[in-house]
């Protein structure tokens, strides 16, 4: 089909007129892009700024040349209709066609925004900075390379709605409650300060400026960007600290107040509105926040969860949840918009409804993450980037006032004074956690972002501010986007370095080589309690009373509603006691001594029990070897069983490989005379042998339960087993050397002190946090010597001592048979293993007993052997905990099944009772009808005695069955109560 002729001039004028009318009706942010004549804009500024109208005209010329755009097709159709030539081909009136060039330009724009966002994030700035730069470089402000800018702005606005929807879904009521009134104070004060300072600066720049315009300038700097601040805190690993949670809660309150400000501007742009109109958006916004917001965090989530989602089959539950969320979003947007509030508030409230539903929160974040990433990328690149008047940045007035308005950004820095003292200042140290928390809060609140651009663009589009003032605001906000995250991350790194220096100064491994010495007791306290007002501020006074110094503090929440539980992890130094520091040799000596002293380990007892059970199944009832089980081991027929005979006989009989220690322990169980051999009167039967081992198993389990609290306190990160004096008293130490006995007893006394101290801490904290609090205390080692081995094992996938020895040979580049610190650091870092200087220092000082500064192959092998042994025990403990969890789940499942069966039986009995009552009712009705019929017939027939008895009996039996059923139901209900 040939291309239709180009349209005549008249339709083209009508088309330009229609485009102009469409531009006049664009959204708030589009008007800023179009840059049409504002009330306060001078001609030179308007002429110099890039407008969408010009862009539209340029595209119209290109489209006319190609003859392929939809506007030309519509124009052709109109021309043909006016000319009376009949209707145009349907293909021309129905097809929406875009050119390859336009598609390619959009792809280049999106890829460039993504790439530049990655670059700026690598440089320590938010990704939005790179995306905004892409927008004004390739968009209408400069290159005008991007086609259909209005369509991209529209997509960006949808991204903004999704951003507010996500902010609502991520609303954490427990977090707001936990941070207390301080977050509220920071949010309110942080909104007022920039507003007042911005108004003052705006009036100073132009004495003729109206109050409305000055208010618009100040409002543009009021909101703090939660996204920018949270990204920087997360990168610095400060997000889950108390001060990080305080900042996030303050930003949430700040954003809610920004939504109210945005609603007020819809009235401010009107000419001489009634005085009551100024209060309508405030009343509407605050009212809906209280009514819909209150419902969103109280009864509405429970209704959706219990009455709707729980009644939907699991495969369709997620779709139902998203459908309800979408319906609420489509309902709240017009509701808030037509009641003079910001429609963005509606998006926030729709999301907040699902913030208390744990499954909904996870599903939303998981399913919409990629979509949100791209929509926000378009929002910052198009909706914001297209509105950056970059051509005005060459004006000294714009740059100068941009730097002056930066004072509005810095106006939030004094908010750091609201921060409480979460940790005390370290005496004699450069590291000051209180100063750190305050400076981090002040810098975090200076972060600006999306809301600042939105308010500024709104004010420009409605003629409240001039293009130059708008350009100055954008310059100041961009400057904040670049400088605030960079300074914040630099500050966090600086204080982290000071903290490491402070910890390193107390590291006992830095003391004189070859000496065990002593070290402070470090503890990890895990406190879980219901969320309460000002929860995090309680700990400081409690820890001070306990003489505990906080080294690190993290907080997390289980649940998202008012009933959420707060878990606080406290890593502290005990000021009241020091403990003896054991190097690897000392730790291993104690561990081996304990192994020798113990009757049997749990693993050995389990192995013996299994072997004996298998032997019992093999033994025939007529076999008389059970009468004197040990007598068959008397190979030399001297009437007694020696240790070697017992070991060989048990290995053969039980198909086990025993150590000398294990055989000696079996001998001690039955050698009542203590002569080192089993006499005739000591040779028990197989059943007695089996029973005695079972008693040992039960006693071992009992001691294990009694010492569970002890082990929980003494547990650390991959530590060898330690025993209290009470546990040690159950062991026989006669096979140990005197030095080993002394080491064990001294270590046990130290463990007694640690246990007592841990129990006192738990009691104090549980009492202070309330009856529902749960507190556990564990020994914590800030300098784990196993860290370097962990990284080597993970990098090279090692699990055997010979493999580590091969690594030793590889690291020993000079083949001298020894390693020094520089060799390990240089070779492993070159190989890509991420190691720290502190980790290398710790490992060397743990292994290097003679203080030579070098490790030979034997020292390396011994350390690796001990490391792998500890790692194996750690894995066994994890498996044991998993097995216990599986058992608990099985018990719960069995109880639930029993409960379900009970409910089913009750339902069946209820149906049976109703059936019997129906039978009785029908029988009674039949008798009545029969009597009535006989009376009507005048023939009264009395039932025979037999029939009468039979009827009464059937009714009586039916009633008895009902009573029995009722009684049985009552008894079963009582059983259910006790269950």
N, C-alpha and C positions, 0 to 999 in steps of 0.2 A: 504493500500500500504506500502510495506516495505521501510525502509530508504535506500537511495542509499549508496554505499560504499564510504568511505572517499577518497578524491582526492589524486592522487600521488604527489610526491614532486615537479615535474617540474611545474605544474600549480600553485602550491602554491607560487613558486618563482616569477612567472609572476604576480600573484596577489599582492605580496608585492612590486614589482617594480611599478605596476600601482598605488598602494596607495602612494608610495613615490613621483611619478610624480604628483599625484593629490594634495599632500600636498605642492609641490613646486608652484602650481598654485592657491593656496588659496588666499582669500582677504587679505587686509592689516592687519586687526586686527587678522585674523586667523593665519597669519604668526607669529605674536607675541605669539599666543597660542602654535603653533607648536614648536616655540623656536629652529628652525633649526640654523645651524652654521652661525653667523653673521661675518661680516668682522672684527669687533673690539672685538669679544667675545673670551675669552681664553677657552681652552679645559676643564679646571676644572669647570668653570661656566656652560658651556653647558652641561657637564655631570651631574652636580648637579641639574640643572633645570628640571622640569617636562615637558615633551614634548607630543604633541599629537601623534607623531609617536609611542612613547612607548605605549601610550594608545590604539592606533589602533592595535599594535601588541598583547597587552593583550586581546583585544576584539576578535582578529582573533583566538587566541587559544581557547577562550571560545566558539566561534561560530563553530569552527571545531569539538569540542567535542559534541556539541548538534546537529550539522548537520542540522540547521534550518535557517541559515542566508542567505540573498540574495546573498552575495559574494560566499559562498560555492556552492549555486545552480548554479550560473554562471560558477564557476570553474568546477562543475560536467558536465555542458553542454559542456564546452570547451574540457574537457577530453574525453567525449564520442565522440565528433566530431573528435578529433585528432586520437582517437583509431579506428575509422572506424566502430563503433558499431551502427551507426545510430543516429537519434535525440533522445533527452531525452524527457520524458513525458512532455507534454505542461504545466501541473500543476506546475512542478518544475521551468519552465522558466518564468512563468507569475506571480506567487504569491510573494508579498513582505511581509515577515513574521517577526514579532518581538516577543520576548519572554515576558512572564508575568513578569519576573524579571526586564527586562528593563523598562517596563511600570510602575511598582511599584517604581523603582528608580527615574524616572522622576517625578512622583507624590510627592514622599518624598522631592525631591529637590525644587519643586515649593512651596509646603506648608511650608517648612523650610524657604525659602526666604521671603515668606509673613509674617510668624510669627516673624522672626528676624527683619524685617523691621518695624513692629508694635512696637516691644520692643524698638528699637533705637529711634523711633519717640516719644515714651512716655518719653524717657530719655532726650529729648531736642535736639536730633541729627536728621539729615535727614534720611528718611527711606532707602535711597540708601546705607548708611553705613552698615546696617544690611544685605542688599541684597548682597553687595560685599563680606562681611565676609562669607556669606553662599556659595558664588561662590568658594572662594579659599579653604574653609574647605572641601566641598564635591566634588569639581571639580578636574581636573588633577593636580593642584599644590600640593595637600596633599592626600586626601583619594582616589581620582580617582574613586569615587562612581558613578558618573553620566555617563550614556552611551551616545554615539553619541554626544560628545561635539561640533563637528563642526556644526552639525545641529542646536544646541541651539545658537551657536554664530551667525549663519546665521539669525535665527529668531530675535536675539538681534539687528543685523544690520538693519533689517526692522523696528524694534522699533526706532532706531536712525533716520531713514528717516522720520518716523511718528512724531518724536519729533521736527525735523526741519520744517516739514509741519505745525504742530500746532503752532510753533513759528511764522511762516509767517502769519497764519490765525489770530493770536492774535496781530499782528503788529498794533499799535495805532498811526497813523500819528498825530492826534490832541495832543496826549501826548508828542511826540517829539517836536512839535511846541510850546507847552505850556512851556516846561522846558527850551527852548532856547539854547543858545550857551554853557551853562555850562555843559549840558549832553554830547554834542559833545566833549568838552574839557576833561571831565572825561574819556570818552571812548577812545579817542586817546592817552592821557597821560597814562592811565591805561594799554594800550597795549605796549607802548614803555618802561616804567620803568622796569617791570619784564623781558622784553626781554633783555635789556642792562645788568641788574644785573645778570641774569641767564647766559649770555654769559661770563661775568667776572668771576663768580664762577666756571663755567665749565673749563675755561682756567687755573684757579688757581689749580684746582684738577688734571689736567693733561696737562703739557705744550706742549705735542705733539698732543693734540686734534686739529682737523681741525675746521675752521670757520663754516663749515656746521653743524658739530656736536654740537658746542657751541651754534649756533643759534637754533638748535632743543631743547636744554635744556631750553633756555630762553623762547622759544615759548610755551613750555608746561605749563608755569605759567602765560601766558598773559591773557587767557580768564577767566572772572568771571562767575560763574554759576548762571544764572538767577533763575533757579528752586530752588536752595538752599537758595539764598538770599530772594527771594519772599516768600518762605514758612516761613522763620523766621519772616519777616516783617508782614506777615498776622497773624501769631500766636500772635505777639505783638500788633496787631491792629494799625499798622503804615503804611500799604500799601496805604491807600487812603489819606494820608497826603501829603503836597507838597514835603517834603524830600523823602517820599516813592516813589512818582511818578518820582522824579529826579533820584533816584537809578535805578528804572526799565528801564527808558529811556536810562540811561548810559549803563546798561547791554545789552540792545538790540544792541546798537552801538558797544559795545565790542564784541558781538557774530558775527556780520557782519564782523568785522576786523579779527576775528579768522578764518572765512571761507576763507578769502583772504590768510591768512598765510598758511592754510592747502593746498591751491592750489599751493602756491610757493614751497612747499616741494616736489611736484611731479617733479620739475625741479632739485632741489638740490640733489636728489638721483642719478642723471645721472652723468656719468664720463665725465668730460671735455666737457659740452655742449656748443654750440655757445653762444656768449654773448647775442644775441637777444632772446634766449630761456628763459633767466631769466625774461624778460619783458612780455613774452606771457601770463603766468597765471595772472599777475597783470592786464594787459590790458584786458584780457578776463573776469576776475572776476569783475573788476570795470566797464567795458563796459556793461556787462549783468546786473549788479546791476543798472546802470543808465537807460539802454534801457528797459529791462524787468521790473525792479523795478519801474521805472518812470511810465510805462504803468500800472503797477499793482495798483498804488495809484491815477491814474488820470482818463484816458478815458476807460480803459478796464473793470473795475467794472461796470461802467454805461452802457457800451455796453451789458455786460452779463445780468445785471438786466433788462434793458429796452427793449432790442431787443430779448432776449432769454427767460429768466425766466418769464417775465410778459406775454408772449404769450403761456406759457405752462399751462394747467389746474392745479389747486391747488393740487389735489392728486398726480400728477406726478412731481411737481416742485422740490421737495427735491431730488428725484432720479436723475433728470436732472442735478441739481447742483453738486451732488457728481460725476456724470459721467463726467462732464466737468472738474472738479478738478482732477479726476483720469487720464483723457486724457492728461491734461497739465503736470501732474507729470511724466507720462511715456514719454512725449516728452522732458521735461526740463532736466531730469536725464542724458540721453545720450548726449544731446546737450552740457551741461556744462562739462561732463566728457571728451568727445572727443575734446573739445577745450582747454584742459589743465587746466580747473577749477575743483573745487571740486563738485562732483555730489550732495553733500549735499546743496550747494548753489542753485541748481535747485529745490530741495524740498522746500527750504525756499521761493523762488520766486513764485512757484506754489501756496503755501498757501497764500502769501501776496496778490495775485490777488483777493482773496475773503475776505480780511480783511476789505474792505470798504463796503461790503454787509452785512447789519445788520442781515438779516434772515439767511444768509449762516454761519455767525460767530456763532450764537446761535445753529443752527442745527449741525454744526461740533462738538462743545463742548459737546452738549447733546448726540449725537449718538456715538461718538468715545471715550467717557470718560473711560468706562470700558476696551475697547480694548487697549487704550493707557496705562492704568495702568498696564496691564499684559505684554504688549510688553516691556515697560520700565523696568519692574521688571526682565524680562529675559535679557534685555540689561545689566543692572548693575550686575546681578548675573553671567551671562555667558560671555558676550562680555568683561566686565571689570573684574569680579571676577576671571575668568579662567586665566587672564593674570597677576595676582598679584603673583610675585615670592616670596612667603612667606618663602620658604626654605632659601632664601638669607638674610632674616631679622636677622638671627643669626650672620651675619658677621658684626663686629664692623665698618668696613669701610662703609657699606650701611647705618647703623643707624646714624653714625656720619655725613655723608654727607647729609642724609635726613634732619637732624636738621639744617644743614648749608643752604641747599636749601630752607628751610622754610623762609629764608630771602626774597626769591622771592615772597612768599605769602604776607609777610608784606610790600613789596615794594609799594603796592597800598594804604596803610593806609594814606599817606600824601595827597591823593586825596580829603580828607575832606576839604582841603583849598579852593576848588572850590565852596563849599556850601555857598549860600548867606544868609543873615540875614532875615529869614522869619518872625521871631518874636523878639521883643526887650527883653533884659535881665530884669528880675523882680528886682526892687530895694529892697535891704535888704533881699532877699530871696535866699535860697540855690538852688532853682530850676532855671536852666539856659537853656532855650529852644534852644538858639543858639549853646551852647556847645553840647547839646543833639543831634541836627541835624548833627553836624560835626562828632561826634564820631560814630553815627549810620551809616553814609555814609562810613566812613573809614573802619569800621568792615564789612559792607556789601560787599564792594569791595574785601575783602580778601577771600570771599567764593570761593572755587574751586570745580570742579565737572567733568561732562562728557567730555567736550572738552579737558581738561588737560590729561585725560586718553587716549583719541583718538590720540592726537598728539604724546604723549610719545610712545604708542604702534606702531604707524606708523614709528617713528624714529627707534625703535628697529627692527622692521621687515625689514626695508631697510638697516640696518647695520650702521646707523648714530651714534648710541650710544651703549655702552656695556651693558651687562645684569646688571652689578652692578650699573651703573649710572641710568639705567631704574628703578631698585629696589629702589634706593634712591629717585627718582622723585615720584614714587608711594607712598612711605612712607610719603613724605612731603605733597602730595595731600590728602592722607587719614587723616593725622594729621589736615589739614585744614578743611576737611569735619566734623571732630568731634569738633574741638575747636571753629571755627568761628561762627557757629549757636548758640552754647551754650553761648559764650561771648555776642553775639548780643542780645539774649533773656534776659540774665541777665542784660545787660545795659538798655534795654527798661523797664524792670520791676523796676529797680532802679529809673529811671527818672519819671516813672508813680507814684511811691510812693512819690517822692519829689513834684510832681505837686499836688497830693491830700493833702499833708501837707500844701502847699501854699494856696490852696483853703479853707482848713479847718480853717486857721488862719484868713480869712476874713469872716467866717460864722457868721452872727449875732446871731445865736442860741447858740453860745458858750459864749455869753456875759451874764451879770448878769441875773439870773432867775427872771421871773415875770415882766421884762421890755421889751416893744416892741422895743424901740430903733430905729436905722436907719441902713440901709444896702446900699452898692453900687448898682447902677442900672446895671443889667446884661442884655445884648441883644443878640439875635440870628439874624444875618444878612445873608440873602440868596441872593447871587449875581450871576446872570446868564448872560453870554455874549459870543459872538463868540470867538473861539480860536484865540489867537494872539501870536506872538513871545515874549517869556519871560512873559507870562500872570501872573504867580503867584508872580513875583517880584514887580508888580505894587502896591499891596495892602499895603505893609508896610508903605510907605510914606504917602499914603492916610489916613490910620488909625492913624498914628502919628499926622497928621494935625487935625484930628477929636478928638484927645485926647482919643482914645480908645485903651485899652490894650487887646491883644489877649490871650484868655485862651485856646482855642482849635480851630483847623482849619482842615477842611476836603475838599476834592475836588473830583468831579465826572464829567463825560462827557456824554452828550446826543448825540449819533452818533459817528462814528468812522473815518469820512473823514475830508477833509480840512474845511468843513463847519460845523463841530461839534460845539456844544455850551458847554461851561465849567460852571459847577455849583460849586461855592465855598461857603461853609457853615462856617461862622465866629462866634464863640462864644466869646463875648468880655465883658470887664468891662468898664463902662463909668467913666472916671476920673473926669468929670465935675459936677456930681450930685449924691446925695444920696436920697433914698426914705424911707418912714416910713415902718418899718417891722411889718406886722400884723400877730398875731397868729390866731389860728383857731377861737377863740371867736370873735376877732375883725373882721375877714373876714366874719363871718356869720352874725354879727350885721349889717354890711354894706349891705350885700346881702339881708337880710330880709327887711331893710329899703327901699331899691330900689324897692323891690317887692310891698311893701305897697304904695309907692309913684307913681308907674307907673299906668296910666289909666287902661290899660289892657295889659297883655302879649300877644305876638303873638299867643301863643297856645290858650289863652282864647278867643281872637277875632275870631280865626278860629272855635272854638267850638260854639260860639254864632252864627256866620254866618251860619254854617251848620244847627243848630237847627231852625233858623228862616226860612231858605229855605225849610226845611221839613214842618214847620208849614204853610208856604205860599201855598204849594201844597195841604195841607189838607183843607185849608179854601175855602169855596164856594164863588163865586162872589156875591151871594145874601145875604151872611152873613154880617150883619151890625156891627159885633163886631170890625171890623177894624176902625169904625168911631171914637171911643175913646177907644183905646186898653187898657189903664191903668185903666179905670173906672170900669171894671169888677173885679178888685182886691180890691175894696172898700167894704170889708166884713161887716164893722159896719155901712155902709151907712151914714157916717158923712160928705160926700162930699170931702174927701181927702184920699190919699193913703199914709199910713205910711211906714217906712222902712221894718218893719216885714211883712206887707201886700204885699208890692212889692216883697220881697224875696219869700214868700210862693206862690204868684200868678205866678211868673216867673218859679219857680221850677215845678209847676204843669203844666203850659201851655207848657213849652219848654222841659219837661221831663229831667231837669238838676238838679244837686245838686250844689247849689251856696254857697260860703262862705259869711260871713258878709261883708268882704271887697268888694267882687264882687258886691253884692247888693247895697252897698253904692256908688260904682262907677257908677252904672246905675242911681241911684237917682241923683247924681251930674250932670249927663248929661242933665237932664230935669228940675231940680229944680232951675229955674231962680231966685226965691226969696231967696233961700238959707235958708229956714226955716226947712229943714229936712223932708219935705213931699211934695207930688204932689197935687197941687190945680187943680180946674176944668180947668183953662186956661192953665195948664201945662200937661194935659193928652192928649198926641198926639195920632194919629192914628197908626195902625200897620205899614203902609207904611212909615210914618215919622220915626217911631222907627227903622225900617229896614234901611232906608236911612242914618240915623245918624250913625248907626254902620258901614255901608259901608264907610262913610266918614272917620271914625276912622281907618278902615283897610287901606285905601289909604294913609292917613297921616302917619300911622305907617310904611308902606312900603317906603314912601318917606324919612322919617327920617332914616330908615334902610339903604337905598342906600347912603344917605349923610354921614352916619357915618361908612360906610364899611371900609374906610381907617383907621378910628380911631380904629375900632375893630381889624383890622389886626395888628396894632402896639401894641395894648394892649393885644392881644391874647397871651397866654402862654401855658405851658403844664398843662392842666386841672386847669384853674383858674376860679373863679367866675366872673360874669359880672361886669365890671367897666364902669363908665360913665364920659364923659367930662362935663365941665360946660355948653357947648351949649346944650348937650342932657338933662342935668339936668334941664335946664330952661323950658323945655316943660312939666315938671312934677309938680304935686301939692304936696307940702310938709306939708300942714296944718294938716294932720292927724298924723304927726310924732312928737315925743318928741324933745325937744330942743337939747338934746345930739345926737340924731339920725340925726337931720338936720345939726348940726355942723360937725359930722363925714362924712356925705355925701359931704358937701361943701369942706371940707379939702381934701377929697379923690379926688374929681373932679378937684381941682386946681392942685393936683399932677399929675393927668392923663393928664391935659393940657400941663404940662411941658414935660411929656414923649412923647406925640404926636408931639409936636413941635420939640423935639430932634430927634425923629425917622424920621420925614419928612426931616429935614436938612441932616441927614445921607444918606437917599435915594437919595436926589438931588445931593449931592456931589459925591457919588459913580457912579450914572448913568452918570453924566457929565464926570467923569474921565475914565470910561470904554467904552464910546461911545454911539451913539444914539440907538443901538440895545440892550443895556443892560437893564435888569430888576432886580430891587432890592426891597426886602421886609425886613422889620424890625419887630421883635416881642420881647416882653419881655421874658427873659429866667430866669428860677430859677435853679441854680446849685444844690440846696438841696431840691428836691421835697419830701415833707413830706408824700405824697401818695405812695411812692415807696414800703414801707413795707406792707401797706394794699394791694397793687397790687400783691405782691408775695404771701401773705397769701391767697388772693382770688383765684389766679391761682392754687395754690397747692391744696387747699381744695375745689375748685369750689364753692365759696360762692357768693351770690348775694342778701342777706337779712341781716338786722341788727341783727336779733335774732341769725342767724348762727354765726356772729362775736362774739356775747356775749357768745355763747357756747364755742368758741375758747378761749375767755378770761378765762372762768372757767377751761378749760383744761390746759392753761399755768400757772394758779395760783396753782402751785403744793402744796404750803403750806396752801392753803385755807384761806389766810389772807384777802381776799377781795380787795387786791391791787397787782399791778405788778411793779417790778423793772426791770432795764435794763438787769441784769444778768439772770433773769428768762426767759425773752423773747428770749435772745440770745441762752441760753442753750437748752431750750425746742424746739424751732423752728429749730435750726441746727440739733438737734438729730432726728427731724422728717423729715429731708431732705430738708427743706426750705432754699434756698440760700439767706442769708441776710448779710448785711455788718454792721459793727459797727457804721459807719457814718449814715446809714439809721435808726438804732435804736435810736441813739443819737438825730437825727433830729426830729423823731416822738415824742419822750418824751418831748423835749423842746417845741414843738408846742402844745402839749396837757396839759402839767403840768403847770397850771396857777399859782399855789401857790408856786412853786419851791421846793416842798417836795422831789422830786426825785422819786416819785411813782405815779402811775395812778390808780384811783379807777374805779369802774364799770360805774358810771355815766359819768365820763370824757371820758372813752373808748366809750360808747354808743353815746355820742354827736359827737365825732370825726368820728366814723363810719357812723353815719347818714349824716353828712356833706360830707363825702367822697363819699357815694353812690349817694347823690344828684348831686355832681359835675360830677360823672361818667355818670349819666343819661343824663345830659345836654351835655356832650361831645359826647355821642352816638347820641343824637338828631341832633347836629351840623354836625356830620359825615353823617347822613342820609340826611340832608338838602343839603349838598354839593353833595352827590350822586344823589339826585333828580335833582339838577341843571345841573349836568353833563349829566344825562339822557335826560333832556329837550334839552340841546345843541346838543346832538347827534341826537335827533329826528328832530330838525330844520335843521341840516346839511343833514340828510337823505332825508328830504322833498325837500330841495333845489336841491340836486343831482338828485332826481327823476324828478323834474320839468325840470332840465337842460337836462336830458336824453330824456324826452318827447319832449322838444323843438327840440333837435337834430333829433329825429325820424320824427317830422313833417317837418322839413327842408328837410330831405332826401326824404320823400314822395313827396313833392312839386317839388323837383329837378327831380325825376323820371317822374312826371306828365309833367313837362316842356319838358323833352327829348322826351316823347311820343308824345306830340303835334307837336314838331318840326319834328319828324319822319313822322307824318301824313301829314304835310304841304309838306315835301320833296317828299313823295310818290305821293301826289296829283299833284304837279308841274310836276314831271316826267311823270305821266300818261297823263297829258294834252299835254306835249311835244311829247310823243309817238303817241298820237292820231292825233296831227297836222301833224306830219311827215308821218303818214300812209295815211292821206287824200291827202297830197301833192303827195305822191308816186302813189296813185291811180288816180291822176288827177281829183279828185272830191273834190274840196274845198267846204266845207259846213260850213257856218257861223252859229254859235250858235244863237238860238232864244234869243230875249231880256230877256225872263224869265229865260232861262238856264244860260245866262251870268250873270244876276243879282244874281242868286242863287249861282253860283260858287264864284263870288266876295264876296258875303256875308259870305260864309263859310270860305273863306280864311281870311276875315277881322275879323270875330269872333274868329278864331283860334289865330290870331296875338294878338288880344286884351286879350284873355285868357293868352297868354304867358306874355304879359306886366304886366297884373294884378298879375300873379304869381311872376314875378320878383320883382314888387313893394312890394308885401306882404312879400317876402323873405328879402328884404332890411329892411323893418320895423321891422321884427322879429329879424334880426341881431342886430339892434339898441337896442331892448329890452334886448337881451342877454348881450350886453355891460353894460347896466345899472344894470342888475341882478348881 
